[in-house]
Amino acid sequence: MKKHFIFRFCYALFCFLYSFTEGEAHRQQHDHHHHEHGSVKLFVFGDSYADTGNWDKSAISWKEPYGFTFPGKPTGRFSDGRVLTDYIASFLGIKSPLPFRMRKTTRKSLLRFGMNFAYGGTGIFDTLNNGPDMSTQINYFQQLLEENVYTKQDLNSSIALVSLAGNDYNTYLYKNGNLTDLPDFSTSLIKQLSLNLKRIHGLGMQKIAVTALQPIGCLPELAASSSYENCSENWNSASKLHNQMLEKAVQKLNNETQKPVFEILDLFRAFMSAFDKAQHAGSLNSESPLKPCCRGVTSDSSCGEMDKSGSKKYDICKNPELSVFWDIVHPSQNGWYQVYLALQSSLHHLY
């Protein structure tokens, strides 16, 4: 039952402060670097860490209490509020790009911020979820270029965000049960990711930010066995191996293009920074930074679940604005904000 609980929640493995109010977010948006204000677009390929509403309304991300902190109702984000995409868009001085699913039902003027192709639960390869993998997401992007929704000129001043791989490892574990052949799997994964990154560049994208793997062993679903006191070192080692391979692959790609097209956003370091900050704020928050804010009340229930009578099968922590994780795999809005702060120096390199 426990294994079922862990894996059926994988809309997810890869698939900020409440006081950070809407006004504050707006101020930050305009304090940040305007990259020829209005001309930059953000194109997003990814999983639940980047998805801002691509799944239909049956997904858990459209159910309460998701969206609890911002905007106060579910928006299809796998968090209580903003996610990585929103903060990177804010850094660029633009609104979060439109989810691909909504491109025909929303005002065309919103297309000027770019497009988000990320679907929670997806990966570089096929995963446990039947969503569009990275190659399919790039097909959607290519389709928009062929339809002249975006031009080569648009892409010259645009940035791509690529945030995938966690669900691939989750699927690997589900199918194999152990980490024995993981290095071979990581090699094949990085090889395919490299091909996909080259393809995005080949379609005209001049700047591409790709996320390193977060410390998987620190996700609440894996930290639960230690009562959220410790991360799984085995899984963190797997994250480090992936990230070392990614670094070599990106270096090779940049050498081939003879310019720094590709930039790694080090989620591993950024998550660790968020945990450290949360621990230093310990006087405000007695909870471990590895503990999820929204949890099922029984071993086989999860955040967002209701029973047949309509009663909640989950609890929410007292201070979501101090938490790092929202549910067993996804950061809270505060968690993403702390991660974003740690990534800012890398984001400057995208100019």
Phi, psi and chi 1 to 4 in degrees:
 res  aa     phi    psi   chi1   chi2   chi3   chi4
   1 MET       -  -39.5 -178.4   63.6   94.5      -
   2 LYS   -64.1  -42.5 -172.0  171.8 -178.8 -174.3
   3 LYS   -61.7  -41.6 -177.8  176.1  -90.4 -167.1
   4 HIS   -60.5  -42.8  173.3   67.2      -      -
   5 PHE   -60.9  -45.2  168.0   55.6      -      -
   6 ILE   -63.4  -44.8  -73.2  175.3      -      -
   7 PHE   -88.0  -26.1  -68.1  109.8      -      -
   8 ARG   -72.7  -10.7   73.9 -169.1  176.3   82.7
   9 PHE   -90.1   20.4 -146.5   78.0      -      -
  10 CYS   -99.3   56.5  -71.1      -      -      -
  11 TYR   -67.4    1.1  -63.4  105.7      -      -
  12 ALA  -123.0  -57.9      -      -      -      -
  13 LEU   -37.6  -15.8 -137.4  101.6      -      -
  14 PHE  -158.3      -  -54.2   35.0      -      -
  15 CYS       -      -  -80.0      -      -      -
  16 PHE       - -163.9  -73.3  133.3      -      -
  17 LEU   -35.0  137.6  -62.9  166.5      -      -
  18 TYR   -65.8  -32.1 -168.6    8.9      -      -
  19 SER   -65.8  -17.4   56.4      -      -      -
  20 PHE   -76.6   79.5 -178.7   74.0      -      -
  21 THR   -74.0  176.8   60.3      -      -      -
  22 GLU   -58.0  -39.1 -173.6   54.1   36.8      -
  23 GLY   -64.6  -39.8      -      -      -      -
  24 GLU   -65.2  -42.2  172.7   67.3    5.2      -
  25 ALA   -60.3  -42.3      -      -      -      -
  26 HIS   -63.3  -41.7 -176.2   75.6      -      -
  27 ARG   -63.1  -43.9 -176.3 -169.6   65.9   72.9
  28 GLN   -61.2  -42.2  -78.4 -129.4  -13.5      -
  29 GLN   -54.3  -39.9 -175.3  173.0  -19.7      -
  30 HIS   -91.4  -11.3  -68.6  -77.6      -      -
  31 ASP   -77.6  -24.1  -81.8   -1.9      -      -
  32 HIS   -84.9  178.6  -76.4  130.4      -      -
  33 HIS   -80.0  122.9  -48.5  -84.5      -      -
  34 HIS   -87.4    8.8  -79.5 -131.4      -      -
  35 HIS    26.0   68.4 -165.0   16.0      -      -
  36 GLU    49.3   68.8  -56.1  157.5   28.7      -
  37 HIS   -35.6  127.5 -177.0   66.0      -      -
  38 GLY    93.2  -18.1      -      -      -      -
  39 SER   -92.6  -25.8   64.6      -      -      -
  40 VAL   -73.4  143.3   67.4      -      -      -
  41 LYS  -126.2  151.4  -68.8  174.1  175.7   54.0
  42 LEU  -118.5  124.8 -179.9   62.3      -      -
  43 PHE  -114.2  125.6  -66.2   92.2      -      -
  44 VAL  -117.6  129.8 -177.1      -      -      -
  45 PHE  -122.5  123.2  -53.6   87.8      -      -
  46 GLY   177.3 -160.9      -      -      -      -
  47 ASP  -120.2 -150.9   54.5   24.7      -      -
  48 SER   -68.0  -16.3   56.0      -      -      -
  49 TYR   -74.3  -14.0  -81.4   21.2      -      -
  50 ALA  -125.1  -15.0      -      -      -      -
  51 ASP   -65.8  131.5 -174.3   -3.7      -      -
  52 THR  -118.2   20.5   55.3      -      -      -
  53 GLY   134.7   31.9      -      -      -      -
  54 ASN   -82.5  -25.1  -92.2  -43.8      -      -
  55 TRP   -74.8  156.9  -80.3  110.4      -      -
  56 ASP   -75.7  176.7   62.2   33.7      -      -
  57 LYS   -69.1   -4.1  -63.3  -68.8  175.2   77.9
  58 SER   -81.5  -13.8   65.3      -      -      -
  59 ALA   -70.9  152.5      -      -      -      -
  60 ILE   -59.2  -28.7 -165.5   76.9      -      -
  61 SER   -68.1  -12.3   54.9      -      -      -
  62 TRP  -101.6    7.8  -74.8  102.1      -      -
  63 LYS  -109.3  149.1  -60.7 -172.5 -173.6  -32.4
  64 GLU   -64.2  145.2  -68.7 -177.7  -11.5      -
  65 PRO   -97.7   18.4   36.1  -35.4      -      -
  66 TYR   -59.6  139.0  -71.6   81.2      -      -
  67 GLY    81.8    8.8      -      -      -      -
  68 PHE   -56.2  -43.8  174.5   84.1      -      -
  69 THR   -83.9  -44.3  -60.0      -      -      -
  70 PHE  -146.1  129.1  171.7   81.4      -      -
  71 PRO   -92.9   18.0   33.8  -33.4      -      -
  72 GLY   104.4   -0.4      -      -      -      -
  73 LYS  -152.3  160.8   62.7  179.8 -178.2 -179.6
  74 PRO   -64.0  140.2  -20.0   32.0      -      -
  75 THR  -127.2   10.4   59.9      -      -      -
  76 GLY    89.7    3.5      -      -      -      -
  77 ARG   -90.5  142.7  -72.5  164.6  171.4   80.4
  78 PHE   -87.5   65.3  -68.9   80.1      -      -
  79 SER  -169.1  174.7  177.3      -      -      -
  80 ASP   -83.9   -3.0   63.0  -44.1      -      -
  81 GLY  -168.3 -131.4      -      -      -      -
  82 ARG   -70.2  156.0  -61.6  171.2 -179.8   85.9
  83 VAL  -123.5 -177.2  -64.8      -      -      -
  84 LEU   -52.5  -45.0 -177.2   60.8      -      -
  85 THR   -54.0  -44.5  -60.3      -      -      -
  86 ASP   -62.2  -39.9  -60.0  -54.7      -      -
  87 TYR   -73.6  -34.8  -75.2  103.8      -      -
  88 ILE   -69.7  -39.6  -69.0  178.5      -      -
  89 ALA   -60.6  -43.2      -      -      -      -
  90 SER   -59.5  -42.5  168.3      -      -      -
  91 PHE   -58.9  -37.0  178.0   85.6      -      -
  92 LEU   -81.1   -6.3  -62.7  171.6      -      -
  93 GLY    80.7   24.5      -      -      -      -
  94 ILE  -127.8  167.7   60.2  173.3      -      -
  95 LYS   -74.8  158.1  -72.6 -173.3  176.7  177.1
  96 SER   -60.5  133.8 -150.0      -      -      -
  97 PRO   -63.6  152.5   19.7  -29.0      -      -
  98 LEU   -64.2  133.8 -167.2   68.6      -      -
  99 PRO   -61.8  137.4  -22.5   33.6      -      -
 100 PHE   -52.2  -39.6  178.1   70.4      -      -
 101 ARG   -59.5  -25.9 -174.8  177.0   70.0   87.9
 102 MET  -100.4    9.3  -59.9  175.0 -174.2      -
 103 ARG   -63.1  -27.9   71.0 -163.3  179.7  -75.6
 104 LYS   -98.0   -7.8  -70.2 -179.9  177.4  170.4
 105 THR  -113.9    7.1   57.0      -      -      -
 106 THR  -122.5  157.4  -45.8      -      -      -
 107 ARG   -54.0  135.2  -66.6 -165.3  -44.8  -83.4
 108 LYS   -61.2  -27.1  -81.1 -164.2  171.8  174.9
 109 SER   -60.0  -25.2   61.7      -      -      -
 110 LEU   -74.0  -13.8  -67.6  175.1      -      -
 111 LEU   -65.1  -17.9  -64.3  172.7      -      -
 112 ARG   -70.0  -11.9   72.3 -176.5 -173.9  -82.8
 113 PHE   -92.4   -4.0  -56.1  118.3      -      -
 114 GLY   109.8 -156.3      -      -      -      -
 115 MET  -150.1  142.1 -171.7   72.9   69.0      -
 116 ASN  -109.4  114.4 -172.0  -19.5      -      -
 117 PHE   -99.7    4.2  -54.7   98.7      -      -
 118 ALA   -72.8  135.7      -      -      -      -
 119 TYR  -125.2  124.8  -78.6   76.7      -      -
 120 GLY   -54.8  139.1      -      -      -      -
 121 GLY    89.3   -6.5      -      -      -      -
 122 THR   -91.9  173.0   62.3      -      -      -
 123 GLY  -148.2 -169.1      -      -      -      -
 124 ILE   -72.7  -41.4  -66.9  162.6      -      -
 125 PHE  -102.4 -177.4  -62.9  135.2      -      -
 126 ASP   -66.4  145.4  -73.9  -18.8      -      -
 127 THR  -123.8 -167.2   62.1      -      -      -
 128 LEU   -70.9  -13.3  -57.7  173.5      -      -
 129 ASN  -104.2  143.0  -70.8  -73.1      -      -
 130 ASN   -88.9   62.5 -172.4   25.3      -      -
 131 GLY  -116.5  169.5      -      -      -      -
 132 PRO   -68.0  118.0   18.1  -24.4      -      -
 133 ASP   -69.9  179.0   64.3   12.4      -      -
 134 MET   -58.4  -42.7 -173.4  178.8  179.0      -
 135 SER   -59.8  -40.8  -60.5      -      -      -
 136 THR   -67.7  -39.6  -53.1      -      -      -
 137 GLN   -60.5  -39.1  -68.5  178.7   25.9      -
 138 ILE   -68.2  -34.2  -59.5  170.7      -      -
 139 ASN   -58.8  -41.9  -69.5  -13.8      -      -
 140 TYR   -60.6  -42.6  -65.5  157.4      -      -
 141 PHE   -61.8  -46.2  176.5   50.9      -      -
 142 GLN   -61.5  -39.3 -174.8  169.8   -9.1      -
 143 GLN   -59.4  -43.4  177.0 -170.5  -36.4      -
 144 LEU   -65.0  -34.5  -66.1 -178.5      -      -
 145 LEU   -68.9  -40.8  -64.6  175.6      -      -
 146 GLU   -66.9  -29.3  -72.9  167.5   -1.6      -
 147 GLU   -85.9    3.5  -67.6  169.0   -1.7      -
 148 ASN    60.1   26.3  -70.1  -41.9      -      -
 149 VAL   -66.5  -36.9  175.2      -      -      -
 150 TYR  -127.8  148.0  -62.7  104.4      -      -
 151 THR  -110.1  168.7   64.6      -      -      -
 152 LYS   -58.2  -36.1  -72.6  -83.6 -176.1 -174.9
 153 GLN   -63.9  -38.2 -164.9  173.6   -1.9      -
 154 ASP   -58.1  -40.7  -73.2  -31.6      -      -
 155 LEU   -73.1  -24.2  -57.7 -169.0      -      -
 156 ASN   -59.4  -31.8  -75.2  -22.2      -      -
 157 SER  -113.1   25.9   60.1      -      -      -
 158 SER  -112.0  165.4  -65.4      -      -      -
 159 ILE  -129.7  139.0  -71.1  165.5      -      -
 160 ALA  -104.7  137.8      -      -      -      -
 161 LEU  -111.2  126.4  169.8   64.6      -      -
 162 VAL  -119.4  116.4  174.0      -      -      -
 163 SER  -134.1   87.3  174.3      -      -      -
 164 LEU  -144.4  167.1  -70.2  134.5      -      -
 165 ALA   128.2  -30.7      -      -      -      -
 166 GLY   -58.8  -44.1      -      -      -      -
 167 ASN   -68.3  -27.0  -67.6  -51.6      -      -
 168 ASP   -63.2  -42.9  -68.3  -70.6      -      -
 169 TYR   -70.3  -36.1  -76.4  101.0      -      -
 170 ASN   -62.1  -42.3 -165.2   59.1      -      -
 171 THR   -66.3  -41.0  -57.6      -      -      -
 172 TYR   -57.9  -47.6  169.4   88.0      -      -
 173 LEU   -64.0  -40.7 -179.4   62.1      -      -
 174 TYR   -61.7  -40.0 -177.9   74.3      -      -
 175 LYS   -81.4  -30.1  -71.7  179.6  176.5  174.9
 176 ASN  -107.8  -28.5  -63.4  -82.6      -      -
 177 GLY    79.4  -13.7      -      -      -      -
 178 ASN  -148.0  177.1   60.7   58.3      -      -
 179 LEU  -101.8   12.0  -52.8 -178.0      -      -
 180 THR   -54.2  -50.9  -46.9      -      -      -
 181 ASP   -97.8   19.7  -61.8  -39.9      -      -
 182 LEU   -60.3  -41.4 -163.4   68.6      -      -
 183 PRO   -57.3  -38.6  -27.3   36.1      -      -
 184 ASP   -66.1  -40.8  -70.5  -17.4      -      -
 185 PHE   -63.4  -44.8  177.4   73.2      -      -
 186 SER   -59.4  -39.9  -64.5      -      -      -
 187 THR   -60.9  -45.7  -58.5      -      -      -
 188 SER   -68.6  -34.9   63.8      -      -      -
 189 LEU   -65.7  -47.1 -164.2   65.2      -      -
 190 ILE   -66.1  -35.0  -66.8  -68.6      -      -
 191 LYS   -61.7  -46.9 -174.3  177.8  176.8 -175.4
 192 GLN   -67.4  -40.0 -175.2   58.3   48.0      -
 193 LEU   -60.1  -42.0  176.5   57.8      -      -
 194 SER   -60.0  -44.1  -66.3      -      -      -
 195 LEU   -61.3  -41.5  -69.1  171.5      -      -
 196 ASN   -66.4  -39.7  -69.4   -7.1      -      -
 197 LEU   -65.2  -40.6  -68.1  173.0      -      -
 198 LYS   -61.6  -38.4  -84.2  174.9   92.2  161.5
 199 ARG   -65.7  -43.0 -172.5  176.6  159.9 -151.3
 200 ILE   -60.8  -42.9  -66.2  170.2      -      -
 201 HIS   -64.1  -40.9  176.5   55.6      -      -
 202 GLY   -62.7  -26.2      -      -      -      -
 203 LEU   -80.2   -4.9  -71.3  169.1      -      -
 204 GLY   120.3   -2.8      -      -      -      -
 205 MET   -76.1  125.1 -165.6   65.0   67.6      -
 206 GLN   -94.4  -19.1  -61.7  -55.2  -52.2      -
 207 LYS  -134.7  124.0  -78.2  -70.0 -179.6 -178.4
 208 ILE  -131.7  118.8  -59.5  167.5      -      -
 209 ALA   -99.4  124.5      -      -      -      -
 210 VAL  -119.3  132.7   55.2      -      -      -
 211 THR   -81.1  137.8   58.6      -      -      -
 212 ALA   -71.3  167.3      -      -      -      -
 213 LEU   -78.4  134.9 -155.2   52.4      -      -
 214 GLN   -68.4  166.7   71.7  -88.9   40.1      -
 215 PRO   -69.2   91.2   21.6  -28.3      -      -
 216 ILE   -55.2  -36.5  -62.2  179.3      -      -
 217 GLY   -65.0  -13.5      -      -      -      -
 218 CYS   -94.4   -5.6  -62.3      -      -      -
 219 LEU   -62.8  140.1  -63.3  177.8      -      -
 220 PRO   -52.6  -33.3  -29.1   36.4      -      -
 221 GLU   -63.9  -27.0   68.2  169.6   -0.5      -
 222 LEU   -97.5  -24.7  -70.8  167.0      -      -
 223 ALA   -82.0  -11.3      -      -      -      -
 224 ALA   -59.7  -34.8      -      -      -      -
 225 SER   -65.5  -19.7   58.5      -      -      -
 226 SER  -105.6   23.1   69.6      -      -      -
 227 SER    55.5   36.3  -59.5      -      -      -
 228 TYR    65.0   22.9  -51.9  107.6      -      -
 229 GLU   -91.0  -32.0  -69.0  -55.8  -47.9      -
 230 ASN  -134.4  151.6  -59.2  -57.7      -      -
 231 CYS   -84.3  158.8  -57.3      -      -      -
 232 SER   -80.4  111.6  159.1      -      -      -
 233 GLU   -65.6  -34.1  -73.3  -50.9  -43.9      -
 234 ASN   -59.2  -46.5  -78.8  -13.1      -      -
 235 TRP   -72.2  -32.3  -90.5  108.3      -      -
 236 ASN   -67.0  -33.9  -82.4    1.0      -      -
 237 SER   -64.2  -37.5  -64.6      -      -      -
 238 ALA   -63.6  -41.0      -      -      -      -
 239 SER   -61.3  -43.5  -69.8      -      -      -
 240 LYS   -63.8  -41.1  -73.3  174.5 -175.9  172.6
 241 LEU   -61.4  -47.1  175.8   67.6      -      -
 242 HIS   -55.7  -45.9  172.7   94.8      -      -
 243 ASN   -68.4  -34.4  -68.0  -19.0      -      -
 244 GLN   -64.5  -43.4  -74.6  163.3    2.9      -
 245 MET   -64.7  -40.5  -70.0 -178.2  175.0      -
 246 LEU   -62.5  -41.8  177.1   64.3      -      -
 247 GLU   -60.2  -44.5 -155.5  168.2  -37.7      -
 248 LYS   -64.0  -41.8  -75.2 -179.3 -176.9  169.5
 249 ALA   -64.7  -42.2      -      -      -      -
 250 VAL   -68.1  -38.6  163.6      -      -      -
 251 GLN   -59.5  -43.8 -152.7  168.1   16.7      -
 252 LYS   -63.4  -43.4 -174.1  166.2 -178.2  -81.0
 253 LEU   -62.6  -43.1  -72.0  169.9      -      -
 254 ASN   -66.6  -34.2  -80.1  -27.9      -      -
 255 ASN   -65.4  -40.1  -72.4  -18.9      -      -
 256 GLU   -67.0  -38.4  -74.0  169.8    7.0      -
 257 THR   -83.5  -12.5   55.1      -      -      -
 258 GLN    60.1   22.4  -61.6 -174.3  -37.1      -
 259 LYS  -157.1  156.3   53.9 -175.0  177.3 -179.7
 260 PRO   -78.7   72.2   28.2  -32.3      -      -
 261 VAL   -71.2  -38.0  172.4      -      -      -
 262 PHE  -105.3  132.9  -55.3   92.1      -      -
 263 GLU  -129.9  131.3  175.0   76.0   20.5      -
 264 ILE   -88.9  132.1  -66.5  175.2      -      -
 265 LEU   -98.9  112.1  -58.9 -178.8      -      -
 266 ASP   -80.3   84.2 -170.3  -10.8      -      -
 267 LEU   -64.5  -30.6  -77.9 -166.3      -      -
 268 PHE   -60.0  -53.3 -166.8  100.9      -      -
 269 ARG   -63.8  -40.5 -176.9 -176.2   62.1   82.3
 270 ALA   -66.0  -40.2      -      -      -      -
 271 PHE   -63.7  -43.3  -90.7   64.5      -      -
 272 MET   -61.0  -38.7  -71.4  -58.5 -170.4      -
 273 SER   -62.7  -41.9  168.2      -      -      -
 274 ALA   -62.9  -39.8      -      -      -      -
 275 PHE   -64.2  -44.0  -58.8  147.7      -      -
 276 ASP   -59.7  -46.2  -75.6  -13.5      -      -
 277 LYS   -61.8  -40.8  -81.5 -165.8  179.1  175.9
 278 ALA   -64.4  -37.9      -      -      -      -
 279 GLN   -68.2  -36.3  -84.1  171.1  -29.8      -
 280 HIS   -69.7  -23.4  -72.2  138.9      -      -
 281 ALA   -90.0   17.9      -      -      -      -
 282 GLY   -55.9  -28.3      -      -      -      -
 283 SER   -65.7  -25.9   56.9      -      -      -
 284 LEU   -87.4  -27.7  -64.6  169.8      -      -
 285 ASN  -136.1  112.4 -174.0   21.7      -      -
 286 SER   -80.4   -9.3   58.6      -      -      -
 287 GLU   -77.2  149.0  -58.5  -79.6   18.9      -
 288 SER   -65.6  142.0  159.3      -      -      -
 289 PRO   -64.1  -14.6   17.5  -27.6      -      -
 290 LEU   -89.4   -4.5  -55.0 -178.3      -      -
 291 LYS   -87.8  131.7 -169.9  173.2 -177.6  179.0
 292 PRO   -73.1  147.5   27.3  -32.0      -      -
 293 CYS   -74.2  -40.5  176.7      -      -      -
 294 CYS  -108.5  117.0 -177.7      -      -      -
 295 ARG  -134.4  149.2  -67.7 -167.1  -59.9  163.5
 296 GLY   -65.3  146.9      -      -      -      -
 297 VAL   -83.5  -12.3  -67.7      -      -      -
 298 THR  -127.3  168.3   60.1      -      -      -
 299 SER   -66.0  -21.3   61.7      -      -      -
 300 ASP  -110.4   17.3   63.2  -17.1      -      -
 301 SER  -118.6  164.8   60.2      -      -      -
 302 SER  -145.5  171.5   52.0      -      -      -
 303 CYS   -56.0  130.2 -178.3      -      -      -
 304 GLY    94.2   -8.7      -      -      -      -
 305 GLU   -81.9  144.4  -97.7 -169.4   84.4      -
 306 MET  -124.5  152.7  -50.1  -79.0  -85.7      -
 307 ASP   -87.9 -179.9   64.2   21.4      -      -
 308 LYS   -63.9  -24.7  -74.9  176.8 -177.1  172.7
 309 SER   -85.1   -3.2   68.9      -      -      -
 310 GLY    90.5   10.8      -      -      -      -
 311 SER   -85.7  147.7  -61.6      -      -      -
 312 LYS   -70.0  138.6  -63.6  172.2 -175.8  175.3
 313 LYS  -108.5   28.6  -66.3  179.0   74.8  175.9
 314 TYR  -144.7  160.9   60.0   86.1      -      -
 315 ASP  -122.1  152.4  -77.1  -30.0      -      -
 316 ILE  -115.0  139.8  -61.1  174.0      -      -
 317 CYS   -66.4  164.7   64.5      -      -      -
 318 LYS   -67.6  -36.1  -77.1 -177.5 -175.5  171.4
 319 ASN  -125.9   75.3  -61.1  -53.6      -      -
 320 PRO   -56.1  -30.2  -21.0   30.6      -      -
 321 GLU   -71.0   -9.7   71.3  -80.9    3.6      -
 322 LEU  -107.1   -7.6  -62.9  175.9      -      -
 323 SER   -78.4  159.1   65.9      -      -      -
 324 VAL  -100.5  -37.8  175.7      -      -      -
 325 PHE  -110.6  139.9  -74.9  105.9      -      -
 326 TRP   -87.2  -55.5  171.6 -118.4      -      -
 327 ASP  -124.2 -161.3   61.4   24.5      -      -
 328 ILE   -73.6   -7.3   61.6  168.3      -      -
 329 VAL  -136.9  -14.5  -77.1      -      -      -
 330 HIS  -110.5  136.1  -59.6  106.6      -      -
 331 PRO   -63.2  154.7  -26.2   36.2      -      -
 332 SER   -78.8  174.4   62.0      -      -      -
 333 GLN   -59.0  -43.7  172.5  169.7  -76.0      -
 334 ASN   -61.3  -41.9  173.7   57.0      -      -
 335 GLY   -57.9  -46.6      -      -      -      -
 336 TRP   -65.3  -35.9  -84.9  125.9      -      -
 337 TYR   -65.1  -42.2 -179.8   57.9      -      -
 338 GLN   -65.6  -39.1  -59.7  -55.9  -29.7      -
 339 VAL   -61.9  -45.6  164.8      -      -      -
 340 TYR   -58.7  -43.5  160.1   67.9      -      -
 341 LEU   -58.5  -38.9  -69.4  179.2      -      -
 342 ALA   -72.3  -21.0      -      -      -      -
 343 LEU   -91.2   -7.9  -66.9  175.4      -      -
 344 GLN   -57.1  -38.5  -81.1 -166.7  -12.8      -
 345 SER   -62.3  -36.7   57.6      -      -      -
 346 SER   -69.2  -35.7  -60.6      -      -      -
 347 LEU   -64.9  -31.9  -66.3  172.2      -      -
 348 HIS   -60.9  -28.3  -76.7  -72.6      -      -
 349 HIS   -72.5   -9.7  -62.9  157.2      -      -
 350 LEU   -80.0   -3.8  -65.0  171.3      -      -
 351 TYR   -91.5      -  -71.9   92.8      -      -
